[in-house]
Structure formats: structure tokens, C-alpha cells
């Protein structure tokens, strides 16, 4: 038998009932007197609890051979060996204690290193997140850049226009902080499996009426509003629970009609007319905060984008001929940017205010306001196989571009090289895609489809994002056999979702649960 402390053969063996180990009696007694615990398990232990172990005659003779009384009385060497043995036992006891202290220090050091590394990782992630927010727009525009940019036909005088430079510089400087604020709110998908209650009529509609939506003051964190408008100037601002009835007839001159309207807040609307007039109008006060303007051309206005946080001095205007202008509300003049022009059916401004989309049935291009010399980036579209483009918009997450045809909904990823799809397109064979809408979490998709065999018989379909598979999975048909649906818009509050539906004759609510 060997001592659990010294590792040497035992002369006087004892047994510890706590650790079930055997020790040299003198060593374990010395350890207990100093520490009061079992050296192996660290449980309390007293000397009286030790159990002596007897030796066989052979073991006893071997352990005491060098310490016999005869040798002790006649020779000094056995005494010397006994003294050395005692010293060795003391050294081994101290060595055992030092090994235990070393193991404890190793554990402490390992824990400290782990905590330090974790703190450094947290700090690094925070720094990277901060930098990524500042550089995201730059990354988007760089990835969108064409392989071989061509020079635009823009004179030095136009590019060096002091007022244009000032407006765009302010817009660019404010964009980073605005983008950071708009990303603070994280949205979760709301329950969506059925329509609750009856359809609730909001207002009567005309066949040529339209729905246009926008975030309040341009920020998704403030919520979303919808405007129903028609060419006569009728204009209602719709929120989750309210419908504020108004009209834009005071801004329409003789022979003119309303072509575009979008809400800025619950009172003001940005508008554009068929004959090229544009401005901001207060439905409550029935007046314009600053005079409406007209550009050099007389083309219909397809977009008016005014974000006071980015730039309160000017708003962006796009006409049907593709002219992009800055409407200076301080100096009351229109500044044409003279970017690439082509027939434009629709336009949309990126939420950060620095990318502008223009499109028609066959082409889609994007202008970058941070570099007006850069050729517009064009997105591929095969009109023969995919059909004419009906609409296109930047998604509220900032890195998707959603394109709709009558047979397909496809989403481009702006973070990757041009024309890279973010996921598998949603396609239809026996149905016609009428309208689409995404929820703010970007995980729920709503589509209006029309049965080709039964004209104007429409259904509203609900899809969920299957992120691992990079596709949309259809979950249910929310509403079936609706007549003449032309558009829809998704609004939300803390607990519920409302879909505003436009048909040929009315606008109504669907509460989704």
C-alpha cells in the first residue's frame, strides 16, 4: 500500500472514511491538525475518525526492518535513514499542498481569461455594428455600381450649381443619423391565420382611384399611413383606426387632375398633378405651407418625396419623362438634376433618401444621389418571358428591391452584385398577380391574385418567409372570391394588423389575427 499524499510505502497505515484513501498516519495527522479537512475531498475530518489498518507479518517486517531496536541501538545509519524519511514525508506533504494551490490558481486564471475574452468580443461586436451602420449605404451603392460606368451628359455648370450641391450635401450628411434612428425598432411578425369579424367599409372609391402609403415623417418607427386619392382631388388619410376625409381640389388648376399623393403625417400630403404641378398640402387647414411649383416640362408627376429630417429645404420630384428635380422650398424654384431620362411610370425613394428608383413596363434603373456622375444602375428584366413590370419598390429593410409583374414577384438583394436575387421568385401560372405588400418584419407577405378563368374574382394569399430555403411558403388563403381588388396596404399597431383593400367601388378594412 502507498500513501495518497507522499506516494511512499506505508509504515503506519490509516484509512479516511471521507475519501476512502489510505495515508501514512503521521502525515495525515499533521495535515488534519493544520487544516481540519480531508486532503482529497476537503470534507471536515478529525483524527479520531481515522481507521488504523493492520499489517500482515510480512508487511510489518518489511516496513520496520530498517528501524529495528537492534539496529537503532548499534548503528547510526538507521537513525539517519529514519530522520531522512521524516524529512521526506514533510516535503511530500508540502508538495501535495502546493499542487492543490496550483490547480486552484489554474482554474482562476482560466476563468479570468474567459471573462476577458468575452468582454473583448462584446466590445468588438458593438464597434463593428456601429461602423456597419455608418457604412451600409456606401456598401449598397458600391455593390450596385456597374462594371464599366459611363459618363453622363451633364455639364460642369449643372454639377457645380451651388444650391444643388448644398441641398445634396445636407441630405447626405443627415442620412447616416436618420438611418440609425430608423433601425432602432425591431419588428416581430404579428399573428396571421384568418380574417376576424366582418369587412368594414371605409369609403367609397372610383375605378381610377389609388392607394399610396408612406411612413410617418419618413421613419418606419413612427408607423405607417395610407392615402386614398383619385384624379378629382379626393384625398383621405387612413391610419389603423381612423379615416381623415379631405380633398386636394384647391391645388388643382383648370383642366388639371391629381396624379400622385402620399402622406407625410396625419395632416399633410405631398402631391403631384397631371400637368406637372407639385407641393405639400395641409388637409386640415386646406392650404399649402409653401407655394406649389412647376418644372420646366409639363409632364405628369409620378413621385414627390419630402423628408424633413433629411432636408427640410427641398423635396425630390420625378416626372413621367424621367426628369428628376429638387424643389427648393426656401428659394421657391425647381432645380433639375438632368439625370438619365426615359419614360417613367413609377418611382420610389429608398428609406435613407440617397437611392432613387425609376421604372416603366420594361426597364428599372437606380440613381445614387451620393455620386451624380455615376451612370444609373439598371436591373435586368426579360419582358418577353416575365411580362411587363407593374410596380417596383425598395423594401423597408433597406436592402431588398421588390419587382412585380402579372406572373411573378421577385426580390433583388442590394447588398450583393447587381441583379442577384435574394430568394426564389413567387410565380403564378393560372392566376394573375394584382398587388403585393410586406409587413414591417419582412417575414410576412400578402398577395392579391386574380383568377384568369373568372375575371375580377380575387383572393388574398398569405406567405411566410422560409429563410433557410430562401423562399416564400404559402400558409393560407385569407380571403377568397373578392370582386375587383386592385391594391392593398398593410398597417399595424402593437397587437393587431389591418389590411386596407381597394376595389373598383370601395376601400375597406380586413382585421388579421
Phi, psi and omega per residue, in radians:
X1 nan 2.626 -3.104
X2 -2.230 2.582 -3.133
X3 -1.257 2.379 -3.139
X4 -1.251 -0.256 3.119
X5 -1.660 -0.946 -3.029
X6 -1.583 -0.407 -3.072
X7 1.336 0.172 -3.106
X8 -1.714 2.792 3.044
X9 -1.039 2.600 -3.041
X10 -1.583 2.380 3.000
X11 -1.716 -0.778 3.077
X12 -2.202 1.671 -3.012
X13 -1.504 2.406 3.016
X14 -2.292 2.732 -3.066
X15 -2.040 2.291 3.091
X16 -1.650 2.134 3.129
X17 -1.217 -0.282 -3.124
X18 -1.380 -0.978 -3.066
X19 -1.637 -0.138 -3.106
X20 1.062 0.523 3.121
X21 -1.950 2.798 3.094
X22 -1.865 2.577 -3.069
X23 -2.418 2.804 2.904
X24 -1.230 2.244 -2.998
X25 -0.985 -0.778 -3.090
X26 -1.142 -0.646 -3.118
X27 -1.214 -0.827 -3.083
X28 -1.186 -0.634 3.110
X29 -1.138 -0.711 3.105
X30 -1.100 -0.709 -3.126
X31 -1.152 -0.735 -3.123
X32 -1.163 -0.660 3.119
X33 -1.098 -0.586 -3.123
X34 -1.427 -0.700 -2.965
X35 -2.047 -0.444 3.118
X36 1.275 0.289 -3.129
X37 -2.375 2.857 3.025
X38 -1.212 2.284 -3.076
X39 -1.171 -0.308 -3.109
X40 -1.662 -0.915 -3.039
X41 -1.652 -0.228 -3.088
X42 1.148 0.262 3.057
X43 -1.391 2.612 3.119
X44 -0.981 2.425 -3.091
X45 -2.611 2.404 3.087
X46 -1.989 2.740 -3.119
X47 -1.071 -0.629 -3.120
X48 -1.126 -0.322 -3.134
X49 -1.448 -0.224 -3.127
X50 -1.206 2.507 -3.125
X51 -1.967 2.098 3.129
X52 -1.285 2.502 -3.134
X53 -1.974 2.192 -3.140
X54 -1.363 2.708 3.116
X55 -1.746 2.659 2.927
X56 -1.257 2.807 3.130
X57 -0.943 -0.683 -3.126
X58 -1.150 -0.774 3.139
X59 -1.111 -0.712 -3.105
X60 -1.132 -0.752 -3.133
X61 -1.102 -0.684 -3.107
X62 -1.209 -0.736 -3.059
X63 -1.278 -0.411 -3.070
X64 -1.942 0.135 -3.055
X65 -1.060 -0.735 -3.066
X66 -1.434 -0.063 -3.102
X67 -2.063 0.375 -3.098
X68 -1.124 2.680 -3.102
X69 -1.084 -0.561 3.140
X70 -1.119 -0.831 -3.124
X71 -1.159 -0.697 -3.116
X72 -1.099 -0.648 -3.073
X73 -1.419 -0.305 -3.053
X74 -1.977 -0.400 -3.066
X75 -2.260 2.608 3.080
X76 -1.600 -0.340 -3.097
X77 -1.104 -0.800 3.099
X78 -1.015 -0.695 3.093
X79 -1.077 -0.704 3.113
X80 -1.101 -0.749 3.125
X81 -1.098 -0.687 3.128
X82 -1.118 -0.709 3.113
X83 -1.125 -0.752 3.111
X84 -1.080 -0.658 3.124
X85 -1.099 -0.745 3.133
X86 -1.107 -0.729 3.109
X87 -1.109 -0.741 3.132
X88 -1.065 -0.740 3.122
X89 -1.070 -0.700 3.123
X90 -1.126 -0.717 3.107
X91 -1.102 -0.759 -3.132
X92 -1.128 -0.637 3.091
X93 -1.113 -0.781 3.125
X94 -1.141 -0.689 3.122
X95 -1.087 -0.696 3.118
X96 -1.076 -0.759 3.137
X97 -1.143 -0.696 3.128
X98 -1.136 -0.645 3.106
X99 -1.103 -0.700 3.113
X100 -1.120 -0.735 3.113
X101 -1.114 -0.678 3.121
X102 -1.080 -0.757 3.133
X103 -1.111 -0.701 3.124
X104 -1.118 -0.713 3.120
X105 -1.156 -0.638 3.093
X106 -1.072 -0.743 3.124
X107 -1.102 -0.760 3.133
X108 -1.097 -0.759 3.142
X109 -1.096 -0.752 3.130
X110 -1.074 -0.754 3.119
X111 -1.101 -0.759 -3.137
X112 -1.108 -0.743 3.126
X113 -1.113 -0.696 3.126
X114 -1.112 -0.777 3.141
X115 -1.138 -0.674 3.114
X116 -1.121 -0.772 3.135
X117 -1.114 -0.699 3.115
X118 -1.102 -0.737 3.127
X119 -1.111 -0.701 3.113
X120 -1.142 -0.663 3.118
X121 -1.124 -0.728 3.118
X122 -1.092 -0.782 3.139
X123 -1.116 -0.695 3.134
X124 -1.138 -0.760 3.125
X125 -1.081 -0.719 3.135
X126 -1.110 -0.723 3.123
X127 -1.137 -0.767 3.140
X128 -1.116 -0.695 3.129
X129 -1.112 -0.723 3.116
X130 -1.090 -0.789 -3.141
X131 -1.159 -0.669 -3.122
X132 -1.134 -0.620 3.096
X133 -1.122 -0.674 3.141
X134 -1.220 -0.596 -3.015
X135 -1.722 -0.053 -3.019
X136 -1.029 -0.803 -3.121
X137 -1.114 -0.690 3.109
X138 -1.075 -0.725 3.119
X139 -1.110 -0.739 -3.136
X140 -1.053 -0.846 -3.073
X141 -1.223 -0.594 3.094
X142 -1.166 -0.707 3.116
X143 -1.197 -0.455 3.120
X144 -1.415 -0.209 -3.029
X145 -1.109 2.433 3.094
X146 -1.231 2.811 -3.089
X147 -1.118 -0.707 -3.123
X148 -2.279 1.532 -3.115
X149 -1.057 2.471 3.075
X150 -1.881 2.696 -3.132
X151 -1.335 2.445 3.075
X152 -1.442 2.697 3.098
X153 -1.481 1.228 -3.116
X154 -2.225 2.223 -3.080
X155 -1.277 2.755 3.115
X156 -1.079 -0.589 -3.137
X157 -1.103 -0.687 3.140
X158 -1.209 -0.723 -3.131
X159 -1.217 -0.525 -3.088
X160 -1.614 0.092 3.102
X161 -0.923 2.090 -3.004
X162 -1.069 -0.681 -3.093
X163 -1.238 -0.731 3.094
X164 -1.053 -0.783 -3.136
X165 -1.065 -0.714 -3.130
X166 -1.137 -0.783 -3.127
X167 -1.105 -0.821 -3.116
X168 -1.185 -0.626 3.117
X169 -1.106 -0.773 3.092
X170 -1.096 -0.689 -3.138
X171 -1.105 -0.774 -3.129
X172 -1.162 -0.752 -3.125
X173 -1.099 -0.646 -3.099
X174 -1.448 -0.278 -3.022
X175 -1.136 -0.709 -3.081
X176 -1.075 -0.829 -3.138
X177 -1.184 -0.661 3.121
X178 -1.113 -0.753 3.130
X179 -1.091 -0.684 3.131
X180 -1.106 -0.760 3.136
X181 -1.127 -0.697 -3.077
X182 -1.226 -0.299 -3.123
X183 -1.636 -0.021 -3.064
X184 -1.169 -0.611 -3.114
X185 -1.468 2.208 3.055
X186 -1.801 2.162 -3.068
X187 -1.723 2.453 3.061
X188 -1.889 2.594 3.113
X189 -1.131 2.362 3.069
X190 -1.510 2.689 3.124
X191 -0.981 2.429 -3.121
X192 -2.641 1.733 3.110
X193 -2.412 -0.331 -3.103
X194 -2.807 2.922 3.046
X195 -1.633 2.237 -3.106
X196 -1.695 2.313 3.067
X197 1.306 -2.923 -3.104
X198 -1.587 2.812 3.040
X199 -1.143 2.300 -3.097
X200 -1.917 2.016 -3.132
X201 -1.199 2.329 3.105
X202 -1.779 -0.913 -3.111
X203 -2.774 2.754 3.013
X204 -1.254 2.670 -3.121
X205 -2.323 2.825 3.062
X206 -1.942 2.875 -3.062
X207 -1.103 -0.528 -3.118
X208 -1.772 0.295 3.056
X209 -1.321 2.831 -3.080
X210 -2.433 2.722 2.969
X211 -1.932 2.285 3.008
X212 -2.323 2.435 -3.082
X213 -2.174 2.802 3.087
X214 -2.830 2.741 3.062
X215 -1.377 2.538 -3.109
X216 -1.107 2.165 -3.071
X217 0.949 0.487 3.068
X218 1.348 0.032 -3.031
X219 -2.020 2.108 -3.118
X220 -1.071 -0.469 3.132
X221 -1.128 -0.378 3.140
X222 -1.507 -0.152 -3.102
X223 1.808 -3.054 -3.017
X224 -2.339 2.554 3.087
X225 -2.233 2.758 3.115
X226 -2.205 2.486 3.045
X227 -2.027 2.249 2.917
X228 -1.743 2.250 -3.140
X229 -2.538 2.767 3.059
X230 -2.405 2.964 -3.045
X231 -1.022 -0.425 -3.111
X232 -1.282 -0.227 -3.116
X233 1.879 -0.052 3.047
X234 -1.031 2.376 -3.049
X235 -2.682 1.981 3.117
X236 -2.061 2.273 3.072
X237 -1.631 2.154 -3.069
X238 -1.930 2.227 2.989
X239 -1.958 -2.986 -3.114
X240 -1.022 -0.734 -3.026
X241 -2.024 -0.258 -3.001
X242 -2.106 2.787 3.005
X243 -2.342 1.897 3.140
X244 -1.658 1.910 -3.055
X245 -1.437 2.346 3.090
X246 -2.777 -2.972 3.054
X247 -2.716 2.784 3.137
X248 -1.915 0.340 -3.083
X249 -1.053 -0.566 3.123
X250 -1.066 -0.394 -3.105
X251 -1.575 -0.143 -3.082
X252 -1.560 2.150 3.062
X253 -1.452 2.984 -3.129
X254 -1.013 2.266 3.116
X255 1.432 -0.042 -3.125
X256 -1.732 2.816 3.118
X257 -2.533 2.770 -3.111
X258 -1.363 2.273 3.138
X259 -2.011 -0.441 -3.104
X260 -2.561 2.474 3.013
X261 -2.668 2.443 3.105
X262 -2.558 2.444 -3.098
X263 -1.323 2.457 2.972
X264 -1.707 -0.717 3.047
X265 -2.691 -2.855 -3.074
X266 -1.287 -0.016 -3.094
X267 -2.179 -0.690 -2.986
X268 -1.789 2.594 -3.120
X269 -2.313 2.369 2.948
X270 -1.527 2.350 -3.047
X271 -2.352 2.751 3.012
X272 -2.510 2.556 -3.047
X273 -1.959 3.008 -3.116
X274 -1.184 -0.482 -3.102
X275 -1.766 0.274 2.969
X276 1.664 0.085 3.073
X277 -1.433 2.629 -3.135
X278 -2.716 2.778 3.134
X279 2.961 -2.854 3.120
X280 -2.122 2.405 -3.070
X281 -2.355 2.400 3.080
X282 -1.667 2.048 -3.136
X283 -1.217 -0.560 -3.125
X284 -1.230 -0.859 -3.102
X285 -1.484 -0.223 -3.082
X286 0.945 0.824 3.082
X287 -2.699 2.905 -3.135
X288 -1.726 2.316 3.104
X289 -1.140 -0.444 2.992
X290 -2.571 2.726 -3.004
X291 -1.048 2.521 3.029
X292 -1.224 2.785 -3.050
X293 -2.289 2.935 3.052
X294 -2.392 2.499 3.080
X295 -1.465 -3.039 -3.131
X296 -1.233 -0.506 3.090
X297 -1.621 2.966 -3.132
X298 -1.994 0.463 -3.077
X299 -1.402 2.748 3.134
X300 -1.109 2.537 3.111
X301 -1.563 2.206 -3.141
X302 -1.854 -0.225 3.117
X303 -2.707 2.346 2.912
X304 -2.253 2.048 -3.082
X305 -2.114 1.979 -3.095
X306 -2.208 1.989 3.093
X307 -2.141 1.855 -3.038
X308 -1.189 -0.416 3.109
X309 -1.246 -0.720 3.119
X310 -1.235 -0.803 -3.141
X311 -2.868 1.914 -3.131
X312 -1.393 -0.207 -3.054
X313 -1.522 -0.221 -3.053
X314 -2.746 2.695 3.014
X315 -2.222 2.819 -3.078
X316 -1.674 2.398 3.141
X317 -2.232 2.398 3.059
X318 -2.220 2.301 3.131
X319 -1.791 2.978 -3.096
X320 -1.208 -0.262 3.059
X321 -1.544 -0.040 3.119
X322 1.634 0.076 3.105
X323 -1.231 2.266 3.082
X324 -1.902 2.228 -3.065
X325 -2.317 2.758 2.958
X326 -1.887 2.088 3.100
X327 -1.578 1.873 -3.094
X328 -1.439 1.868 -3.082
X329 -1.406 -0.197 3.094
X330 -1.445 -0.849 -3.129
X331 -1.670 -0.005 3.085
X332 0.914 0.976 3.079
X333 -2.576 2.793 -3.112
X334 -1.861 2.207 -3.126
X335 -1.922 1.934 3.136
X336 -1.380 2.315 3.108
X337 -1.492 -0.283 3.079
X338 0.989 0.776 3.035
X339 -1.406 3.135 -3.109
X340 -0.977 2.325 -3.081
X341 -1.958 2.440 2.951
X342 -2.833 2.793 -3.100
X343 -0.926 2.166 -3.032
X344 -2.057 2.055 3.107
X345 -1.555 -0.534 -3.120
X346 -2.653 2.759 3.112
X347 -2.580 2.758 -3.134
X348 -2.666 2.436 3.131
X349 -1.739 2.321 3.049
X350 -1.051 2.609 -3.035
X351 -1.088 -0.430 3.111
X352 -1.485 -0.084 2.999
X353 1.410 0.199 -3.078
X354 -2.089 -0.091 3.066
X355 -2.106 2.307 -3.118
X356 -2.120 2.192 3.107
X357 -1.733 2.335 2.997
X358 -2.222 2.500 -3.106
X359 -2.712 2.800 2.963
X360 -2.436 -2.850 -3.036
X361 -1.155 -0.345 -3.041
X362 -2.158 -0.270 -3.042
X363 -2.343 2.620 3.028
X364 -2.366 2.204 3.069
X365 -2.293 2.725 3.136
X366 -2.229 2.226 3.046
X367 -1.708 2.502 3.112
X368 -1.899 1.985 -3.098
X369 -1.244 -0.237 3.100
X370 -1.387 -0.232 -3.138
X371 -2.627 1.569 -3.095
X372 -1.232 -0.271 3.112
X373 -1.362 -0.291 -3.092
X374 -1.288 2.370 3.077
X375 -1.115 2.469 3.121
X376 -1.000 2.447 3.121
X377 -1.473 2.242 -3.096
X378 -1.879 2.383 3.101
X379 -1.746 2.346 -3.061
X380 -1.201 2.467 3.045
X381 -2.631 2.189 3.114
X382 -1.680 1.657 -3.049
X383 -1.164 -0.485 -3.127
X384 -1.205 -0.683 -3.104
X385 -1.646 -0.539 -3.052
X386 -1.786 -0.214 -3.115
X387 1.495 2.962 -3.127
X388 -1.175 2.566 3.089
X389 -1.278 2.301 3.123
X390 -1.745 -0.617 3.115
X391 -2.805 2.811 3.057
X392 -2.743 2.417 -3.130
X393 -2.608 2.673 2.911
X394 -1.311 2.372 3.079
X395 -1.326 2.816 -3.067
X396 -1.250 -0.236 3.073
X397 -1.312 -0.243 3.054
X398 1.614 -0.200 -3.093
X399 -2.229 0.245 3.010
X400 -2.020 2.542 2.946
X401 -2.121 2.030 -3.041
X402 -1.746 2.234 -3.097
X403 -2.162 2.308 -3.103
X404 -2.078 2.318 2.898
X405 -2.089 -3.088 -3.140
X406 -1.282 -0.272 -3.089
X407 -2.099 -0.093 -2.994
X408 -2.677 2.541 2.955
X409 -2.118 2.062 -3.123
X410 -2.199 2.609 -3.059
X411 -2.200 2.099 3.078
X412 -1.573 2.559 3.104
X413 -1.736 1.913 -3.089
X414 -1.243 -0.245 3.141
X415 -1.365 -0.263 -3.080
X416 -1.934 -3.115 -3.106
X417 -1.051 2.694 -3.058
X418 -0.945 2.435 3.089
X419 1.277 0.305 3.045
X420 -1.522 2.175 3.140
X421 -1.355 2.460 3.109
X422 -1.351 -0.480 -3.103
X423 -2.834 3.050 3.140
X424 -1.144 2.302 3.140
X425 -1.118 2.689 3.004
X426 -1.633 2.120 -3.052
X427 -2.109 2.715 -3.136
X428 -2.356 2.450 3.127
X429 -1.876 -0.900 -3.081
X430 -1.759 0.159 3.132
X431 -2.299 2.797 3.119
X432 -1.980 2.230 3.138
X433 -1.335 2.102 -3.067
X434 -1.702 -0.796 -3.068
X435 -2.745 2.847 3.136
X436 -2.511 2.816 3.077
X437 -2.799 2.464 3.080
X438 -1.928 2.564 3.037
X439 -1.419 2.910 -3.061
X440 -1.163 -0.342 3.097
X441 -1.378 -0.201 -3.099
X442 1.119 0.415 3.140
X443 -2.023 -0.087 -3.141
X444 -2.244 2.370 -3.080
X445 -2.219 2.360 3.121
X446 -2.089 2.265 -3.116
X447 -2.197 2.468 2.970
X448 -1.835 2.155 3.119
X449 -2.162 2.604 -3.136
X450 -2.030 2.345 3.118
X451 -1.248 2.148 -3.112
X452 -1.199 -0.428 3.139
X453 -1.441 -0.443 3.128
X454 -2.155 1.627 -3.056
X455 -0.977 2.330 3.098
X456 1.203 0.199 2.995
X457 -1.609 1.898 -2.953
X458 -2.009 2.704 3.059
X459 -2.280 2.625 3.037
X460 -1.884 2.066 -3.077
X461 -1.823 2.568 3.123
X462 -2.023 2.273 3.130
X463 -2.166 2.635 3.017
X464 -2.078 2.570 3.141
X465 -1.302 2.186 3.001
X466 -1.758 1.561 -2.994
X467 -1.109 -0.784 3.129
X468 -1.034 -0.671 -3.118
X469 -1.518 -0.126 -3.114
X470 0.948 0.983 3.096
X471 -2.756 2.964 3.072
X472 -1.766 2.281 3.103
X473 -1.839 2.208 3.096
X474 -1.278 2.277 -3.109
X475 -1.822 -0.673 -3.104
X476 -2.911 2.934 2.974
X477 -1.764 1.942 -3.098
X478 -1.225 -0.802 -3.134
X479 -2.447 2.403 -3.132
X480 -2.105 2.679 3.018
X481 1.030 0.799 2.981
X482 -1.562 2.472 -3.059
X483 -1.705 2.236 2.964
X484 1.152 0.617 3.101
X485 -1.279 2.310 -3.110
X486 -2.064 -0.373 -3.130
X487 -2.867 2.869 3.040
X488 -2.637 2.790 3.116
X489 -2.549 2.417 -3.066
X490 -1.725 2.147 3.030
X491 -2.101 2.794 -3.059
X492 -2.648 2.761 2.896
X493 -2.279 -2.808 -3.026
X494 -1.126 -0.533 -2.982
X495 -2.133 -0.238 -3.023
X496 -2.535 2.886 3.118
X497 -2.139 2.502 3.110
X498 -2.203 2.339 3.029
X499 -1.886 2.138 3.038
X500 -1.542 2.154 -3.056
X501 -2.011 2.275 3.089
X502 -1.868 2.183 3.026
X503 -1.998 -3.030 3.134
X504 -1.178 -0.329 -3.020
X505 -2.198 -0.236 -3.051
X506 -2.778 2.891 2.970
X507 -2.064 2.257 -3.125
X508 -2.430 2.888 -3.118
X509 -1.719 2.489 2.905
X510 -2.171 2.071 3.093
X511 -1.551 2.186 -3.058
X512 -1.807 2.305 3.086
X513 -2.326 nan nan
